[in-house]
Amino acid sequence: MAVLVGVALWSLYDGTYAGAFLYGSGVGVISFLSIAATVSMLTGRSNGLRLLGMVFFAARYGFAAAALGIPAYMGLWPVGPMLVGLVAVYLAENVVLLPRVVVMSSRRAKRNSRRQ
């Protein structure tokens, strides 16, 4: 989906805006993948894995800040498309995952009510 938006930006504006959007989207995808690793570590049984999960959780925000802040500070990319790309990935993540969380929570609530 990000590639299609990038192509549209390229045709409407130029390659700089499309590249900035795709870069921001890529940072968002990498951040999203680190969320999956973090959750699997935080839910592990080992205290060492939980500690590593907490470190990954904090490092994820540092990565996103550095990955977007450094190019913005240096003036390499337009800031707006970078931020829109990152936010679009986070929004898509919530749109895709939130319904599943609601379904899983309702199933768990039904199981717990049957046990009582």
Steps between C-alpha positions, in 0.01 A plus 500: 500500500787737584657432162177601323484822701868558422432463128209744527721750683769459236255578222340794686811661648842348443734225613610686812154492656440142393837393638435678829160332533642156422788558743254594777288196416807277514592636843142429610513142372830435677354648817191281459712188466688592814165521681439135414842403634446710813161345577635148459784583738278671758263204512781247536557303817864596542584812699793562267271506198261736679787736580617486140142571389492814717829616348363438148183691590698811593750459216218487243405859573863610491540331162193673356609837637853464362391351167264792438679775691845470344384530135260780599777690682738458209233609252525179297126441470186708535375441854126488423500196270738315736266550794192416295664173392584405859157596632327314215675178599401545865140577396487195271640288783220611733230454235619146429579383853232667712207288375702185573575618852130565563407152372771334709395694811134405459593133454713511814217667694256230385741224607551661838125540556444130418763395755326686783 
